[in-house]
Amino acid sequence: MASHKILVIDDSSVIRSMVRDMLPKGNFEVLEAKDGLQGFNLIRQERPNLIMLDFLLPKMSGWEVFQQIQASPELQTIPLVLMSGRKEEVTEKLQEPFEFFEFVQKPFDQRQLIEAIKTAMAKSKRRPAGVPAPAPVAAAVSAEAGADVQALNEKIARMQAEIDGLKKQVSQILAFIKQKLK
């Protein structure tokens, strides 16, 4: 019987499998979530002994999941390892040194994973009950930043439509070439 529940929240099945394979066999029950919303629901339902959280996630970002965890006194005591391929994404929102959670940079090896878990557990024990969430570097997302995000989302939608159109044209050209080669 597994003595510890570890929840791995990452949109990459490769990362989730890699973490499961790197943990000592028999000691851990690994729960997996492929997006932030599913992950946060599992945190509330399962109360894992450790959370490994990717910072960039669909549906609910890792940053939003982190904020929800920190807003809940009973959840903020769960040891937390934040994961990202770009540390600057994390430090943009949270200043170092990371006092109550650990950070591990992707890609990581087994030694780095185990060390991050041990450090996260030690840091969580030092946390006094009911400590408020650390203040983000930028106090709040301004209306201007929200407008920037909206503009970028619109640009992405236009680019996706253009890509879809180009894919259609390429398939039409291929069909034409195949027809001429017959």
Buried (B, 14 or more C-beta within 10 A) or exposed (E): EEEBBBBBBBBBEEBBBBBBEBBEEEEBBBBBBBBBBBBBEBBEEEEBBBBBBBBBBEBBBBBBBBBBBBEBEEBBBBBBBBBBEEBEBBBBBBEEEBEBBBBBBBEBEEEBBBBBBEBBBEBBEEBEEEEEBBEBEEEEEEEEEEEEEEEEEEEEEEEEEEEEEEEEEEEEEEEEEEEEEE
